[in-house]
Amino acid sequence: MKTPAAICLLAVTVAWPSAAARLKDLVSIEGVRANQLVGYGIVVGLAGKGDSQQTIFPYQSLANVLERMGVVVSPTAIRVTNTAAVMVTATLPAFAQPGMPIDSTVSSIGDARNLQGGILVLTSLRGADGQVYAVAQGPVVTGGFVAGRGGNTQTVNHPTVGRIPNGALVERPAPSVEPKTTVRLQLRDSDFTTAARIAEALNNKFTDAERPPARADNAGLVSVSIPPDYSTRVTEFLSEIENVSVDADGPARVVINERTGTIVLGKDVRIRPVAILHGNLNVEIQTTLTVSQPGPLSQGSTEVVPQTTVGAKEEKARNILLQQGATIEELVHALAAIGSTPRDIIAILQTLRSAGALDADIEVI
């Protein structure tokens, strides 16, 4: 019997042994974070594919740019279709210094059809505090195009959004705060067991008989006091913390993507003794349209008559029996043995959870 591909993937996945993860992959340091930047600008040189006259603000923006360059022109007198109004976004990394280049993304906010070949005019990028942290300018790379005209066109990818690699320069240092006396580690996935293990691992590495440097404040935060030996070498201390290995823990979880029939089960999912019976009921409804012709020399008319047939087919129930201590791998093999499809397994897992035989959270994405 052919086993579905998704079931094979489950059988292989649950057989992998668990491994310790670096703290770099489990936590982030409070104050060391990226910041979102946003700005409004105009893209020029679009060869007639820019915003139309119905979009007013691009022409007002172009008039303002020309005025700063000494050219005074009324926005109502401009008839330029080579210009498009755009929003420019970027991510300012932690500890970014002035002069550092970063990528920026350009998105049309008017009715421009294509940003291909356009050039972004100097645009200020501001943070949430209203301060300018970077300026962006340069050619826009869309990765898509629109070909043809009228009703005969072909669009590839998304031509109204593009990127400018290294197109923004940092003008102000990032508002990152380097720890001074205490490092606060924020867990990416809050868990009391993982937090306790992190504190224990750090106390074992940075031994202090009088006062352990690390403590778990809650499920999502671990505080670490900087030892006196590292008071002038905070960067080295953070590097040592990032490379400490910890066995991360978490709740047992089953993740289901019903659209694609993909199921992922964690290694800690436990199944209680249970018997499973599963069968399918298929109901098929068919409608056939026939034409009824009137007799010769009659006063009748031709009519379309629908004929509907309904059929039902119920398969015999397929069953499996799982004993005490059954593993996920045994469940997967048993379901595959009775010919279950990924969609069948989704229904069975949800029923197991409702019956209290599956000790795991089910998450549908």
Number of C-alpha atoms within 10 A of each C-alpha: 7 7 16 13 11 15 23 13 14 19 18 10 15 19 11 9 7 10 10 10 14 16 20 16 12 21 21 17 19 16 15 16 15 15 17 13 21 21 19 18 23 24 29 21 18 21 15 15 19 25 25 20 15 9 15 14 15 26 25 16 18 22 20 17 16 13 13 9 9 9 10 12 14 12 16 11 9 13 11 18 19 18 27 34 27 23 19 28 21 24 17 27 19 17 15 19 16 14 13 16 19 20 16 26 22 27 21 23 16 19 16 22 19 25 34 23 15 24 19 24 16 16 19 21 29 20 19 10 6 10 12 17 24 29 21 27 21 19 20 22 19 22 14 16 17 18 9 9 8 5 6 7 9 10 12 10 11 15 20 23 22 23 20 22 15 14 20 28 21 21 18 15 17 21 18 16 13 16 17 11 13 14 22 20 24 19 21 12 15 17 17 17 14 21 28 18 17 27 21 17 18 20 18 13 12 15 14 12 8 6 9 17 22 26 19 21 15 15 16 17 24 21 18 20 17 21 18 9 9 13 13 12 12 18 13 11 16 16 11 15 21 17 13 16 19 20 16 19 15 13 12 16 18 22 17 22 14 14 9 10 15 19 20 18 19 17 18 17 17 16 21 16 12 16 12 14 11 17 13 12 10 11 10 10 10 9 10 9 10 11 10 11 11 12 10 7 6 7 7 10 9 10 11 10 11 10 10 10 9 9 9 9 10 10 10 11 11 14 13 14 12 16 11 10 11 15 17 20 18 13 17 18 17 16 23 19 13 15 15 21 16 22 16 15 21 22 12 17 18 15 14 19 15 10 10 12 16 22 17 21 14 17 11 12 9
